[in-house]
């Protein structure tokens, strides 16, 4: 088996790279992953689905791509940045492979936005809503939006200057960001300066307005901030307002030598902190970015044109924000209704015999999602209270924040039972939650 469908047209790529991919006997893990995301995008293009379901799949492709860039692309940069050799299954070395991945990512983002602009946006009005910039708002609606900015958004924003007196700020991963290029009035040197603004994650992606005819307007928060941004820079001349978003490298390796065995959790926690300052691997910039600011970002983040993706003004930075539209209560009847729940099968004796008695006779294998996991939870909860149970031993990979598994184990420890847990705290992107749960279990 050779080649991979994500490279549909070899002419789009360097001839040597494309040829090597097509002649390889192996499929690249990362290119295969990107092709999978195209399958999700195909679901957004399914004309038999309603617009809300199609927007949902478009949103999923965005969150998928964020994770890919944070982990898989980030992992590649761990080799590129430190001069380490790496050969992909397709036979490509680290540098041409980096070029190939960035080319595929840029093409995917372009495909996302093209379909959103040409096929999905024209259907919004017929479905009772619009994603509306200021140019479609009435005078009264503009006044309402501006009041929302003054009362809710403005107090949450803090410009962070970068100049001779201020160091370059740490800008957060996966946040909407503003780069405001200014010139202070009276400055005879005519120096440009830049200040950055991070949009807090607890602010809604859109401000909602319902018109008398029932049409719901969703005004993007970046549009609201941009149209009111002078309030944050009083008596300062604004040269340009740039809106962008970044993905940082979130991949790391943990030295599992004996030296850190006694302090493993603390070492993992320290490594997690590096994600907040990891190198920038992708920059999505709304069309019309200031070249001066871009040059400065390239220097500060050690990036080049390969890392930068220009998003059309008619498009959207971060489609995951569409979930606010998709889940709006007014559109409940327009979304596809959930299918009736399929009750998972379980072991034959469920409800007729005590689980402990069955386990004395034989083992029971449960396979998620085909089998219900309720017997496992029941077993742990009963074991935690059973006076005849002396110890519980369990292996955990991931748990939810309000986990019945954790609750049962804590209860067992409180009841004096010996509880042993083999916890994979390094479960990818769930490390912080697992660390928190592991700490709770340790204290018990």
N, C-alpha and C positions, 0 to 999 in steps of 0.2 A: 504494500500500500504506500503510495507516495503522494506528496503534495498535501494541501489543505484548502478547504473552500474559502477561507477568509481572504486568500489571495486569489480573487476571481479574475483579475486581469494582470498578468505579469508586467505589462507595460507601465503600470502604476508604480513599480518599484525598480530599484537598481537591477539591471539585467543579470549580473552575477549572483546577487542575493536570491532573486526569484528563481533562477535556474537551479541553484543549490537546493532550495526548498522543494522544488518539484521533483528533483532527482533523488531526494533522500528516501531511505527505506523506513524512516521513522517520522512520526508526527510530533511536532513541537508542542510541549505542554501548554505554553503560553498562547501560542497561536490557536490551539484547540479551544482554549478557554474563551478567547475573543470570538471565535466562531460560535460557541455556545451563546454568547450574548447577542449575536446576530439572530439566533433562533428566538430569543426573547423579543427582540425588536420586531421580528416577523409577526409575533402575536399582536403587537401594537398596530400592525398593518392589516390585520385580518378584518376585511370589510363586513363580515357577518357579525362582528362584535359592536356593541354600542360605544359611543365616544368615551364614556367614563372608564370602561374596561380597557380600552386602547390606551388611554392616558395612564392607567395603572401600570400596564406593562412598560410603557415608556419610562415611567418613574423607576421601575425595577432595574431597567438597563442602566440608569444613572448611578444608582447605589451599587450595582455590580461593578461598574467601571471604576468607581471610587475605590472599592476594595481591591480591585486588580492593580490599580496604580499604586496604592499604598503598600501592598504586600509584594506582589509579583514583580512589578517594575522597580519598586524600592529594593527588592532583593538583588536585582541585576546591578543597581547602582552601588551596592556594597562591593561588587567586584570592580566595576569601572572606576570608582573613585579612589580605590586603594591599589589599583594596578594589578589585581589578581586575575589569573587566567580562568576563563570559563568557556566551555564549549557546549552549545545546545545540542539536543538530540538530533536536530537537523544538520548539525555539523558547523553551524555558524559560531564565530568567535564573539566575544562580548561586545565589541564596538559596532560591527555591522548589525548584530542582533538588536542592540539598542536603537539603531536607526530604523530597523524594520518595525519594532514594536511602536515607536513613536509615530511612524507613518500610518500604521494600522489604527492607532488610537485617534489620530486626527481625522482619518477618514470616517471612523465610526461616529465621532461627534458631529461631523458634517452631515452624515446620513440621518442622525437623530433630528437635527435641527431642520433639515430640508423637509423631512416628512411632517414634522410638527407644524412648520410654517405653511406648507402647501396643501396638506391633506387634513390636518386636525383642526387648526385654528379656524378655517372657514365653516366648521360645523358647530362652533361654540354658540353662536347667536341662536340657531335653531333649537338648541338644547337648553336655552334659558339662562345663559351666562356669557360673560366676556372677561378676558384678561385685559384690563383697560389701563392705558397710560393716561397722563394728564390731558392729552389732546382730545380725548373723547368725553371728558367730564364736563358737566355743566358748571356754571359759576357757583351754584349752591353746593354741588358735590365737591368742588375744589376746596371750598371753605371748610366743609366737613372733614376732608382728608387732612388739611393743614392743621386743624384743631387737634386731630388725632396725633399728628406729628409733635405738636407743642406739648401735649399732655402726657403722651405715652412713650414716643420714640426719643425725642430730644434728651430727656433726662438720662437715657441709657447709653448715649453715645459720648465717646471720649476721643477726640483727635490726638494722635500720637505723632509728634513732629520728628523729622529726621533732618538734622542740619549739623553745623559745626559744634553745637552745644548739646545735641541729643543723639544717643546711639540708635542704631537701626532696631526697631521693635520686633518682638517675636509675634508674627501673625499666625493665627490659628488655622489648623487644618479644617477643610470642608465648611468654611464660613464665607458668607458674602463679605467682600472687602472693598473699601474705597481708597483710592490713591488720589489725593487732592493736591494738585500742583498750584502753588501760590507765589505771589510777589508782594512783599510787605510795602505798603505805601510809604514813600519817602526814602526808600533804599536806593541810594545813588548808584550802587553797583549792579542794579537790575538782576540780582541773583534769584534764581528759581529755588523754591523750597517745596518739599513734599511732606504732607501729613497723611497718616493712615487712620482709617476708621473701620473697626470691626463691628459687624451687625450681630448683636447677642442672639444666641440660639433660642432664648425664651420669648422672642418677639415673633408674632405670626408672620408667615411668608407673604400673606396678602391681607390688605384691609378690605373688608366687605361692605358694599353698599347695595341695598335693595331698592330698585326704582318702583314707582307706583304701578307700572305694568307687570311687575314680578321679575323683571330682568335683574340678575345679580351680577354686580361688577366686582371683580377681584383686582384690586390695585396693587401691583408688586411693591414690596417695601423698598426696593432699590430706587424705584421711580419716585416714591414719596421723599426719600432722603435726598435724592439728587435735586429735586425741585425746591427743597427747603435748606439746602446745605449752606447757603450764605449766612444763616443764623448761627452756624458754628464757627464762622470766620468773619466776625464783625470787623469792619474797617480794614479788611485785607482783600486785595485783588486776587480773584481766582482765575488762574490761567486755563485749567482743565480739570475735569472730574472723570476719573477712570474707575470702572467697576470690574472686579476680577475675583477669582477663587483659586485656591491652590490645593494640591495633594502633596503631602509630605511622605517621606520614606518612613513606614511604620514597621519594617521588618528588622529583626535583630537576632543575633545568635547569643546563646547563654553558655558561658564556659561552665561545664558540669564537672570540673575537676574537684578533687578532694578538698582543695583550699577553701571552696565556698560552700561545702556540704552543710556546715553548721549554720550558715547564714543565707541559705538558698532563697528564702522568700524576700529578704531584704535586697538581695542582689537582683532578683526579678523585678521588684518594685522600682529599683534604681534604673533598670533598663527601660521600663515602661515610661519613665519620665523623659527619656530621649525621644520618644515619639512626638512630643510637643515641639521639639526643636529639630526634628529630622530634616534632612536636606530636601528641598523642593524638587519634585520630579515632574510636576505638571502644573501649568498655569493656564487657566481659561480666562480670557480677557474679552470683555464686550467690545464689539467693533468700534473703532475710533480711538484707540488707546494713544496716549501721548508718547511719541518716540523718545523724548527725553527721560520720562519716567521708566519706560521699558529698558533703556540702556542702563539706568541705575539699578533696576531689579536684576538684570542679567549679571551685573558685577556682584551685587550683594549675595545672590543665591547661586552663583556659578552655574547659570543655565544659558542655553542658546536657543536659536529659533526652533529647534526640534521640540523643546519642552513647551513651547507657547502655542496655544490653540485660540484662534480668533472666532468668537461666537457672533453670528449676525444680530443686529439690533432687534430684528423681528423675532428672534429666537428667545431662549431663556437660559440663564445661568442656573444650573442645578434643577433638573426636572423632578427631583424627589419632593420639592415643595408643592407639586401638583396634588399631593395626597390631601391637602386642605380642601381643594376643589372636589376631588373624587369622593371624599367622605362627608361632604356637606349634607346636612339632614334634608334639605329640599330636594336632593337628587336621589334619595333612597330608592324611589320607585323606578328610576331610570337606570340604575345599576343592575347588573345581572344578579338575580336572586341566588342565594347560596343553595346548593343542592342539599337534599335531605341527608342528614348524617348517616353514615354507614357504621353500624355497630361492629366493632372489631370482635373477632372470635377469641375464645379463651380456652382454658383447659377444661376437659369434660366434667370434672367433679366440682367446678365452681358453684358455690351456693349449697352444695349437698354434703360436702365433707370439709373438715377442718384442713386448712392448707398445710399445717405442720404434719398432720397424719399422712397426707399425700406425699410430702417430701421425704418421709421416712421410707416410703416404698420405692420412689423413683425421682429422678430429676425432672424438672419442667423447663422447656426452652420456649421463651417468648420472643417473637420477632416483630419489632416495631416497623411500620405502623399496622401490620396485619393482625397482631395480637394486642389486646388491651394490656397496658402497663399497670393497671389498677391492682392486680394481685401483688406486684412487687411493693407498691406503696402500702398496701394492707399488711403485707408480711413485716415490713419495717416498723410500722406503727404498732402492730400487735407485739412484736418482739421487744419493743421499747418498754412495754407495760408488763409483759409476762414475767412473773417472778422466777420461772424455771430457766429463763435465758440468761446466761452468764456473760456472753460476749457477742459482738456483732462485727463482722469484717466485710468491707464493701469497697469497690473501686468506682470512682466517679470521674467523669470527663468534663461534662458541663452541667450546671444546675441553674434554674431560674432564680430571680431575686427573692421570690417568695416560695421557696422550695419546700415541699412536704418531706422530701428526702432529708434535707438538712434539719428540719424541725424534728423529725423522728429520731435522728441520731443525737441531737442535743438532748431530747427528752430521755433517751436511753442512758446517756452519760449522767444526767441529773439523778437517774434512778440507780446509779452505782454500777452500771454494767461497763465492761471493758469494750471500748469502741475503737476499732482500727480502721482508718480510711486511707486508701491509696488515691491521692487527689492529683489529677493532671492539671496543675495550675497554669500550664503554658498553652491551654487550648486557645487557638488563634483568635484574636480580637475579643476573647472573653476573659483575658488574664486578670483584669482588675476586679471583675465580679468574683472570679474563682479565688483570688487572693483574699477578698473580703470574707467569703464563706469559709475558706480554710482557716483564717484567723479566728473566726467564731468557734469553729470546731476545736481548734487548739486550746482556746481559753476554757472550753468545757472539760 
